[in-house]
Amino acid sequence: MKSLSAKHVFVGWKTWLVMLAAMALGQLAQAQILQRPIPTDAKLATIQHVQDMVVSLNGTRVLMAPGGFIRDSSSRPAILGAR
């Protein structure tokens, strides 16, 4: 049985490190591509979570659609009830 030298082990470690860095950069690039711009005809409003799927939109209580998400300006889903 052949034993691996330290050189071979180190080369393998560097290869894995480069692959991990490439995957991380790929994920960042993908997240930038998927950002949704705010439409030009969008109206400014304040939204507050009241309870369950009920939100207050500019002071008027409305029911969100099932599966609806509130997203922030970076297109990330906002967590309702978090302050």
C-alpha positions in Angstrom: 0.0 0.0 0.0 1.4 3.4 -1.0 1.3 6.2 1.5 0.6 9.8 0.4 3.3 12.3 0.9 2.7 15.6 2.6 2.9 17.3 -0.8 0.0 15.4 -2.2 -2.2 16.0 0.9 -1.4 19.8 0.7 -2.3 20.0 -3.0 -5.6 18.3 -2.3 -6.4 20.7 0.5 -5.7 23.7 -1.8 -7.9 22.3 -4.5 -10.8 22.0 -2.1 -10.2 25.5 -0.8 -10.3 26.9 -4.3 -13.5 24.9 -5.1 -15.1 26.2 -2.0 -14.2 29.8 -2.8 -15.5 29.4 -6.3 -18.8 28.1 -5.1 -19.2 30.9 -2.5 -18.5 33.5 -5.2 -21.0 31.8 -7.5 -23.7 32.0 -4.8 -23.0 35.7 -4.4 -23.2 36.4 -8.1 -26.5 34.4 -8.3 -28.0 36.5 -5.5 -27.2 39.7 -7.3 -28.8 38.5 -10.5 -32.0 37.5 -8.8 -32.6 41.0 -7.2 -35.9 42.4 -8.3 -36.0 46.1 -9.0 -38.8 48.2 -7.6 -41.2 49.2 -10.4 -41.1 52.9 -11.4 -44.9 53.2 -10.8 -44.7 51.8 -7.3 -46.3 54.0 -4.6 -44.6 54.6 -1.2 -46.5 53.1 1.8 -45.9 52.1 5.3 -46.7 48.5 6.2 -47.0 47.0 9.7 -47.8 43.4 10.7 -51.0 43.3 12.8 -51.6 39.5 13.2 -51.4 36.3 11.2 -51.9 37.4 7.5 -53.4 40.8 8.5 -51.2 43.9 7.8 -51.8 47.6 8.1 -51.1 49.4 4.9 -51.0 53.2 5.4 -53.3 52.7 8.4 -55.8 50.5 6.5 -56.0 46.9 7.6 -55.8 44.5 4.6 -55.5 40.7 4.4 -52.4 39.4 2.6 -52.8 36.7 -0.1 -52.0 33.1 1.0 -48.3 32.6 0.5 -47.7 36.3 0.1 -44.3 37.8 1.2 -43.3 41.2 2.2 -39.9 42.1 0.8 -37.5 44.8 1.8 -35.6 47.1 -0.6 -32.9 44.4 -1.0 -35.6 41.9 -2.2 -35.1 39.8 1.0 -38.3 38.4 2.6 -39.1 40.4 5.8 -39.9 38.4 8.9 -43.3 39.5 10.2 -43.4 40.4 13.8 -39.6 40.9 14.1 -38.5 44.3 15.4 
